[in-house]
């Protein structure tokens, strides 16, 4: 019954979904002081807003956009995969990704918590197979819905463990694509401390290791929400050889966020210390990889 309900809701116009999502974003913000404080602190910390007026404007927009990111998942996961992919009206620089694959290279698609990151894999799968890394949710009942919604067509899923990482390597060696969230805090031992908007954040090393080990082409992808629920524009940016470590990757992500800061999930707990990981200032001589 839950799946049937979600599929029925998925048929709503995207504009209506986004209107409902904006309302839910404000309900979440006003109903959770911890979440609201983290969103304000992260946005202020970034230094993106040059004035107080600009900060307040961005905050109001970010609250609504965060709610949209939750509700639009229904459209992406529960519409027919081709219908979901057709929500993307434009993909900048698509040919660069396809050209890499034609040269026999794998493609690493990095989608930060910016815009509708869920639609990027569905769209990519219309052009080549993609294996997406995901972290099983704490709510176990949610995982079957996540697997059903995400793992369709040529989208394959890999969990954030040794077996999942091996699947990524296999996919890249077969000149396929893999998808990761590069600004998701990894588990202890799977990251290093690197600055993100001027503050140390525990940052995954997997993306750069995959790139260095396989020679795959690496791209940042951002699906921008277009006004009035018209759909999405994917901005695809190839990362060159200058992005060699997590610190440099974080700087590239920052540049992408500056294109549309109101659509970044500022409420995400990006600066947490994972269980078992040492804090940035613990231990003698600790420093982030690449000097970040």
N, C-alpha and C positions, 0 to 999 in steps of 0.2 A: 504493500500500500504506500509505503514511503517513496519508493521508486516511481510509482505511478503518479503520485502527487508532484514530485520534483519534475517529472517530464511534462506534466500539465503546466506548471509554473514556468517552465523553460520556454513555452510558446508565447509568453507575454512579450510585448515590444521592449526592446532594450531601453528605450527612453523611460518607460514606466518603471522598469527594474531600477534604473539609476535614480529616479525620483524617490522610490522607496528606500534605496540604499542610503541616500543622503540623509533621510530621516533616521534610519537606524544608526548611522554614524554619530549623529548628535545624541541619540539615546545612550549609546555606549560611552560617549565622552562625558556626558552629564551624570551617568550612573556609576562610573568607576573613577574615583579620585586618583587612584594609582596610575591607571592608564592615561588619564588626562594630564597628570603631572609629567609623566615620561614623554608624552608627545610634545608638550610645551618645552621641556628641557632639551630634547633632542633637536627640535627645530631651532631653538635659540642658540644651542651649541654649534650648529652648522655654520653660522655666520652668513647664511644665504641672504637673509633679510637685512638690507642696509639701514632701514629706519624702523622705528616702532610701528608706524602705520603699515609698512610693508609686512612686518612680522605678523601683525594682527590679521591682515588680509590673507596671508598664506595659511595661518592657523585655521581660520574659518573654512577655507577651501579644503585643506587637508583633512579636517574632520569629516566633511561630506564625502570626499573622495575615498577615504578609508571604508566608509559604509558601502559605497558602490563596489569596492573590491570584493566585499563579502557576498553581496547579492548576485553579482554578475557571474559568479562561479556556476550558478544554476543554469544559466544559458550556455556556458562553455561546456560543462560536463554532461548536460542532459538533453541538449538538442542533438539531432543527427550530426555526426562529426563533420560532414561536408557543409551543413548549414552553419555550424559553429565556426568553421574556417572562413565562411563567406562573410562573417562579421568583420574580418580584416579587409579593409578597402584598398589598402596600399602597403607595400613593403619596400622601404628604401634599401637599396644595395643588395637585393635578393640575389642578383646574378653573381656577386662575389662569392657567396656561400655555395651556390650550385657549381661554379667554376672550380672551387677547391675540391668538391666531391668528384667532379669529372676528371681531375688530375690524380685521383686515387687517394686523396687525403680524407681523413675523418673531419668532422666539424664539431667543435665544442661551442654550445650555445649557452651563454651565461645570462640569466634573466634575474636581475635584482628585484627587490620588493617595490617595483615601480610600475605604475599603470596596471594593465591587466596581464600579468605575467603568465597566467594560466592559459591564455589563448595562443601563446607563442608556440608551444609544443604541438598543439592541434594543427596549427597552420603549417609548421615545418613538416609534419607528417604527410601532408599532401604532396610533398616534393621528394622526401627521402625518409627511410626508417629512422626513428629516434628513440633512444633509451633514456628515460628520465629518472634521475635520482630523487628519492623521496624519503622523508623521515616518518615512520609510522606514528600516528597521533596518539596522545595519551588516552583519549576516549576510544576504547577498542571498537565500539559499535560504529564509529565513524570510518574506520579503515576499509570495510567492504564497499562503502559508498565511494570513497576516494579511489579505490582500485577500479571500480566499475566506471566511474566518471572519467578518470584520466587514461586508463589503459585500453584505448580503443583504436581500431585500425592498425596503423603502423607505429603507434606509440606503445613502447614496452616500459615496464617499471622496474626499478632496481632499488632495493632498500639500502639504507646508509650503514652497511656493514661490509665485511671483507668480500662476501659473495657478490654483493651489489657493485662494489668497485671493480671487481673482475669483469662483470658484465659490461661496464663502461669501456674497459680496455679492449675487450673482444669487439664491441661495436665499432670503435675507432679504427681498429686494424682491418675491419671489413669496409672501411670508407663510409661508415654511417655517421649519424649525428648522436650526440649525447647532450642532455640538458641538466643544468645545475643552477641552484640559487647561490650566487657567489657571496652574498652578504648575509647568509644564514650562519649563525654562530655554530661552529662544529663542536664535536665532543672533545674531551680532554685528550691530548696527544695527536689530534688531527689538525692542529692549527698553530699559528704563531701570533704574537701581538704585533699589530701594525696600525698606524694612525688612520682613522677614518673621520674626516672633518675635524682634524686636530686633536682627537682623543683616542687613546689606545683601544682597539677592538680586537677581540680574539677572532682571527681570520683564517678561513680554510686554506690549506696548501694544495688540496686535491686538483683544483683547476690548472694551476701552473705545472704540477707534476704530470698530469695527463698530457699537457701541451708539450712539455720537454721530452717525455718518453715516447710519444707517438708521432710527433711532428704535425699533429692535427692543426687545422686552422681554427683560431679562437675568435669568437664574436661576442660582443655585448648586444643584447636585444631588449627593446623596450616597446611595449604595445600601448601607445598613447590613446587615452579615451578622447574621442572626438565630441564636440558639443552636441547637445540635444539627443544623445543616444544614437548618433548616426553610425557608430561602429568604432573601429580602431585603425590606427596607422602604426605599423611596426617600423621602428628605426633600428637598423642593423649596422653595427660598427665593428669593423675588423680590428683586432688588437695585434699590433706588429711585434717584432722581436724585442722592442724596447720594454714590453711588459713581461718581465722575467721572474717576478716574485710577488707575494701577496701585497706588499706595500705599494708597488706600482699598480697592481690591479685595483686596489682601493681608490687610488687617485683617478683611474679611468672611470670607475663607478661614480665617483663624485662629479666628474664632468658630465656624465650622462644625466644624473639627477638634476643638475643645474639647468638642464633644458626644460624641465617641467617639475619643479620642486613640489608643487601642490599635490602631485600624484604619487609621491613617495610615502611609504608607511612609516611615518615618524613615530608612531606609537609602538613599533616593534622594539623589543628589548635587545638592541644591537650591542650594547656595551656590557652585557652580563659576563660573569666569569663562570664557565661550565664547571660542573661538579668534578673535582679531581684535578682541575687545571690550576697552576700557580698564577697568582695575580702578577700583573706587569712588573711591579716593583719588588717582587719576592725573588730571593736568590741573587747571588753575586754575579754580576756581569750579564744578567738577562737583558736581551734587547730583541726587537722585532727583526724578522728576516728582511734583508734589504735595507736595514737602517731606519724602518718606518717608526 
